[in-house]
Amino acid sequence: MKPAPFHYRRPLDVAEALAELRAAPDGKLLAGGQSLLAVMNLRLSRPSHLIDIGRLGELDRIFDDEDSLIVGALCTHRRLETDPLVRRRVPLLAEAVGHVGHISIRNQGTLGGSVAHADPAAELPAALVALDATLYVDRHDRPRREVPAEAFFLSFYTTVLEPAEMLTWIRVPAPGRDTTWGFAEIARRRGDFASAGAAVVLSREAGVVRRARCVLFGVADRPILLDTAGLTGRPVTGETAEAYAADATRDLEPPDEPELRRAHARVCVTRALRDAARRGT
């Protein structure tokens, strides 16, 4: 199929893009196009205007801001996967993005596009929630607003973005020396959508967990930040990882294949915790 008719615009900077959104609040922003063009071809989305922001170089940058990285929304998956600064300061992000599709998709797809699309099986939204990232949203007639990643995703393909708003930057805290991370997902083949996945960030002191963030994806309508009280104050061993994973996933109700995805979620949480524990040794 082919998309419904639309007007095409290609702004030269963020200000012009926001002006185009103001003039056509039902318009869609086109970045890498890996998700949007597919749903437009199926006519599941019929925007009156397509606003191509793929050439806005000001959003294709990464800044090292002492304890955080500030990443432009137009940074491609492949750049996040290979950039030395990202791999050194926020390796969980580089690991997660390496599971996104195949290299041709990662060459085109963007961080902002994946986050705004809000596919519940996507790796990057879950990684950003686990890393306690902050998303910056701009609009022509309002001050920039900051949204915690865990509050950004509302449901299937639905976020807090309002008409005429644009995701521009993401601040990702860089884990400290006492912090480790883990990532695991189960998919039919690498690059396929995951049936379940988990991203974990652990801060430890004297061998026990001081703070933890554990996020599941692919098993609900958005990334799920789990309660980690059962991990705090304890060492992460194979036994404690399995026990926590079983307890944390017991009440999950995935929208389809619930028994299978619940089992996959349990395995992914266990593997991610073990992965994080191994990195800290």
CORDASUL-V602501 format. One record per backbone hydrogen bond with DSSP energy under -0.5 kcal/mol. CO is the residue of the C=O (numbers start at 1). NH is the residue of the N-H. If there is no record, write none. Layout:
co = {CO:CO}
nh = {NH:NH}
//
This chain:
co = {7:9:13:14:15:16:17:18:19:20:24:25:28:29:30:30:33:35:36:37:38:39:39:40:48:49:49:50:50:51:51:53:55:56:57:59:61:63:63:65:65:67:68:69:69:70:71:72:73:73:75:76:77:78:79:83:84:85:86:90:90:91:92:93:94:96:97:99:102:102:103:104:105:105:106:109:110:111:112:113:114:114:118:119:120:121:122:123:124:125:126:127:128:129:133:134:135:136:136:137:138:139:142:145:147:148:148:149:149:152:155:158:158:162:166:168:169:170:170:171:171:172:173:176:178:180:182:184:186:186:189:193:196:197:198:199:200:201:202:203:203:205:208:209:211:213:214:215:216:217:223:224:224:228:228:231:234:235:237:238:239:240:241:242:243:244:245:246:247:249:257:258:259:260:261:262:263:264:265:266:267:268:269:270:271:272:273:274:275:276:277:278}
nh = {50:52:17:18:19:20:21:22:23:24:27:164:51:31:53:54:37:39:40:41:42:44:45:43:7:28:51:9:52:30:53:56:57:59:60:74:72:65:70:67:68:174:65:71:172:63:170:75:112:113:111:80:81:82:83:87:88:89:90:93:94:95:96:97:98:99:100:101:105:106:107:108:108:109:78:77:114:115:116:117:118:119:157:122:218:194:126:127:128:129:130:131:133:132:149:171:147:168:169:145:166:142:139:137:135:151:152:152:153:160:158:154:155:165:138:73:136:71:172:134:173:69:175:179:204:202:200:198:195:196:192:188:186:217:184:215:182:213:180:210:211:208:205:233:203:201:226:199:224:197:225:216:226:231:232:234:209:237:241:242:243:244:245:246:247:248:249:250:250:252:261:262:263:264:265:266:267:268:269:270:271:272:273:274:275:276:277:278:279:280:280:281}
//
